[in-house]
Amino acid sequence: MFYIADILNEKLKQEQINVTVIEPMVNAMKFLETMVMLKYDNSVSVNPDIRSAEISCIKR
């Protein structure tokens, strides 16, 4: 859907339909960026002695 989200938004606007199209790829990337900035990961450890891999933020 990432390749038609802008076209769909424009068509809906032309038809005066007030609907927000959430583009899934952009949404997923923003979620991952937030996870990295907050130094979260998605690992689950049953042993508290095992540490998750540390995520380093890339400075822009």
N, C-alpha and C positions, 0 to 999 in steps of 0.2 A: 504494500500500500504506500510505501514511502515515495514511490515515483508518481503517484496520482494525488497525493494530499493537497498540494498547492492548486492543482487544477480543480479538484473537488471543492475546495474552499472558495475559489473564484466563482464557480458555477452556482454554489449556494448563495453567495453574496448577490450575484446578478438576479437570482430568483427571490431575493429578499427573505431568505430562510435563515433565521438566526440560530445556527447550530455550530458548535465548535468541533472541528475534526482534530482529534489528538493523533498525531503521527507516531506510531509505535517505535520506530527506530530512534528518532530524536529523544523520545521519552526514556527509552532504555539507556541511551548514552548519557543523558543528564543524571539518571539514577546511578550509573556506574561512577561518574565523576564525583557525585556526592559521597558515595561509599569510600572512594579513595581519599577525598578531602577529610572525611571523618575518621580515616584509618580503620574502617570496618572491613571485614571480609565475610565470606559465606561458609567458612569451615565450621565443622562441628566436631568437638573433641570430647570423648568420653573420659579420657585420662587428663586430669588437670595439670600434670607435669609436661604435657605436650603443648607447646606454644604454637599459635597460628603464625604463618609467615607474615612478616612485617611488610606493610605496603608503604612505599615512599611516594610522596607527592612530587609531581613534575612541575617545577616552577616555570611559568611562562614569562 
